Amino acid sequence: QVQFVESGGGLVQPGGSLRLSCAASGSSGVFSIYAMGWYRQAPGKQRELVAAITSVGNTNYVDSVKGRFTISRDNAKNTVYLQMNSLKPEDTAVYYCGSSALNAWGQGTLVTVSS
């Protein structure tokens, strides 16, 4: 069974940057053939899909992060990344990585954007 572990969250000032990582384990080669996504859930709000990447690297973003966030993957390392630039207070949330096809998500990493 595939498991995902996120890292890289923390406290950052508005306008700052963070890079989130999501490492997959137990995949036995499955990771590379599935699309992956980064989701976030802010307090009192529903979880939303922020960015997604297919097995061949095609990407898609929610409008609110286009031009600021970049999703990428390294299949050799079974890892997906989310580079977040020009962060805003409204980006504050718990960020999760996962695969809907595998029905598997990580435990999340907290990102707080505040001065």
C-alpha positions in Angstrom: 0.0 0.0 0.0 1.3 3.4 -1.0 2.0 6.0 1.8 2.8 9.6 1.4 4.8 11.8 3.8 4.8 15.6 3.3 7.5 18.0 4.5 8.7 21.5 4.1 5.9 23.5 5.7 6.4 26.3 8.2 5.9 30.0 9.0 6.8 32.4 6.2 6.2 36.1 5.7 4.0 37.4 2.9 5.9 37.5 -0.3 8.2 34.6 0.8 8.7 31.1 -0.6 8.5 27.6 0.5 9.1 24.2 -1.1 7.0 21.3 -0.1 8.1 17.7 -0.7 6.0 14.6 -0.7 7.7 11.2 -0.6 6.0 8.0 -1.5 6.8 4.7 0.1 5.6 1.2 -0.5 4.9 2.1 -4.1 7.0 -0.7 -5.8 7.1 1.3 -9.0 3.4 2.3 -8.9 4.1 6.0 -8.1 5.4 6.9 -11.5 2.3 5.8 -13.5 -0.2 7.9 -11.5 -1.1 11.5 -11.5 -0.4 13.3 -8.2 -1.9 16.3 -6.6 -1.3 18.9 -3.9 -4.4 19.8 -1.9 -4.9 22.3 0.9 -7.5 22.9 3.6 -7.8 26.2 5.4 -9.6 26.6 8.7 -13.3 26.4 8.2 -13.0 25.7 4.5 -13.3 22.6 2.3 -10.2 20.9 0.9 -9.3 22.1 -2.5 -7.0 20.8 -5.2 -4.2 23.3 -5.7 -2.0 21.7 -8.3 -1.9 18.4 -10.2 0.7 16.6 -12.3 0.2 13.7 -14.6 2.6 10.8 -15.0 4.2 12.5 -18.0 4.5 15.9 -16.4 1.5 17.8 -17.6 0.4 20.2 -14.9 -2.8 22.0 -13.8 -3.4 24.7 -11.2 -6.2 26.4 -9.4 -6.6 30.0 -10.6 -5.6 31.5 -7.3 -2.0 30.0 -7.4 -1.3 30.2 -11.2 2.0 32.0 -11.8 3.1 31.6 -8.2 3.1 27.8 -7.5 4.9 25.1 -9.5 4.3 21.4 -9.1 7.0 18.9 -10.3 7.9 15.3 -9.7 11.0 13.1 -9.7 9.8 9.6 -10.4 13.3 8.2 -9.7 12.9 9.5 -6.1 9.2 8.7 -5.8 8.8 12.4 -4.8 6.5 15.2 -5.9 7.2 18.9 -5.0 5.3 22.1 -4.7 7.4 25.3 -5.1 5.4 28.2 -3.6 6.5 31.7 -4.4 5.0 35.1 -3.6 3.0 33.6 -0.7 0.0 35.4 0.6 -1.8 35.1 3.9 -4.7 33.4 2.2 -2.4 30.6 1.2 -2.3 29.6 4.9 -3.6 26.0 5.2 -2.6 22.4 5.8 -1.2 21.1 2.5 -1.6 17.5 1.6 -0.3 15.4 -1.3 -2.0 12.4 -2.7 -3.4 10.4 -5.5 -7.2 10.0 -6.0 -6.5 7.0 -8.3 -4.6 5.3 -5.5 -7.1 6.7 -2.9 -4.1 7.7 -0.7 -3.1 10.9 1.0 -0.5 12.1 3.4 -1.0 13.5 6.9 -0.4 17.1 5.7 2.1 19.9 6.5 1.1 23.2 7.8 1.9 26.4 5.9 1.4 29.7 7.7 1.9 33.0 5.9 2.0 35.8 8.3 4.0 38.9 9.3 
